[in-house]
Amino acid sequence: MNMTKGVNHVALTVLDLDQTVSFFTDVLGYEKVGENKEYPAAFVSDGTTMLALWRVKEPEKVIPFDRRNTIGLHHLALSVPAASLDDVYQRLAATDGCGVEFSPEIMYGGPGRHMMCTIPGSGIRIELTAV
């Protein structure tokens, strides 16, 4: 018997909170569902997954994450409808600060496809998967 029932939310620490919130709301269509101006933090959701976005305390002391040598979040994988992956790619490629790592390609021999990019204002990698 499982002791848990899925992911409640994923919390990400970001450098530029406003830019990161804008990416999720304006580019990916998430809804801002809350905030804590004192922390500061914002909470966004696509109706299935909630993300807690926390701004770093001292931006000048930020050390970029090295996914190959540091324990932590390698990337966040989000599902998209198969028919919209190419449209999502075009939108992300046109978004300032969104570093597309690779465009949509066959994933692990197919039939699914995926792409990878970095979130503006954070440098956090996200994978968009369509299966």
FENGIVEN-V88613 format. One record per backbone hydrogen bond with DSSP energy under -1.0 kcal/mol. NH is the residue of the N-H (numbers start at 1). CO is the residue of the C=O. If there is no record, write none. Layout:
nh co
NH CO
NH CO
This chain:
nh co
10 50
12 52
14 54
15 121
16 121
20 16
21 17
22 18
23 19
24 20
25 21
26 22
27 23
28 23
30 24
31 45
33 43
34 43
36 41
41 36
42 53
43 34
44 51
45 31
46 49
51 44
52 10
53 42
54 12
55 40
56 14
61 58
62 59
69 66
70 66
76 125
78 127
80 129
84 81
88 84
89 85
90 86
91 87
92 88
93 89
94 90
95 92
98 95
101 116
102 116
105 114
107 112
110 107
113 130
114 105
115 128
116 102
117 126
118 99
119 124
122 119
123 119
126 117
127 76
128 115
129 78
130 113
